[in-house]
Amino acid sequence: MIMSALSIDKELIPACSFASERNNLTIDQRKNNDKKLYRAMLLGNGYHNKVKIFFATTEGQRQVETTVWAYTERYVILKGGVFIPVESVIDVNLD
């Protein structure tokens, strides 16, 4: 599923039309993503670590390697005020 995600620059994210993948995930996958996004925020603020976020757009799956500055119930907020809706997040790679 994630193998086909195309890399995208953070600066191009505002031009994306997001798709909701949340309903296609199990409850456990959703909870796991929420935990990963929270940890990504802690790593980003504390250590400026970058993570890979895989998300759904109407054009297909995308991935971005970036620092997460904030995470809310509805959005993942990246540097420069760029955001990704949580409902579009498919997975997060913390490595």
N, C-alpha and C positions, 0 to 999 in steps of 0.2 A: 504494500500500500504506500509506504513512504519512499520506497526506492525510486518512484517516478517523480518525486517532488523536484521542481526546478529551483535553482538558487536565484534569489532576488536581492538587490541592494536595498538597504533600509530606507534610503531616500525615495525609492519607487513605491513603497507600501501605500502611501496616501492615494495613489492612483488605482489601487486594487478595488475590485468589487468583491466583497467577502461573501462566502457561502457558509451556512451553518452545518457543521459536521457533528455537533454536540449530540443530536438525536441518534446518530449512527454508532455512538460509543456506548459501551456498557457503563453501568453506574460505577463499577470499580475503575474503569479506564478514566472516567471523569474525575473521580476522587484522586487518582494517581496524578493526572495532569495538574489538578489544583495544587497538590503538594509540590510537584516539580516547579510550577510557576512561582510559588511562594519562595522556594529554595533559590530559584534563579534570581529573584529580586534581592534576597539576602546576599548572594554571591556578587551580584552586580554592584550593590551599594557598598558592601564591605571590602571587596577585593577587585572590583572592576572586571570580573570574569565574564567572558562571553559564553553564550549558550546557543544551541541551534533550536529554532522554533519552527515546527512544521504546521502549516495552516492551509485551509481550503479557500480558494477563490472561485468565482464563476468560470474562470479560464482553466482551472485545474489546481493541483496541489503545488504549494511553494514552500521554500525554506529560506530562513534568514539567519545569519550568525551575527549576534548582537548582544549588547548589554541590556538587561532588563532593569529599569529604574524604579518602576512601580507596578503593582499588580492589585487590581480591584476585582470585585465580583463580576464586573462586566468587561474590563479591558486590561490588556497587557500594555504598559506604557514604556516606550523606548526613548532614548535620548533624542532631544529636539522636538518633543511633543508628538512623535509618531506613535500610533497605537494600533493594536490588533484586537478585534473582539474575541473574548474568551471562547465564545460559542464556535468560532472558526478554528480554534487550535486543535490539532490532531495529536501532536506529541511534542515533547520537549526533551532534548538531549543535553544533559548537564556536563558531559565529558569534554 
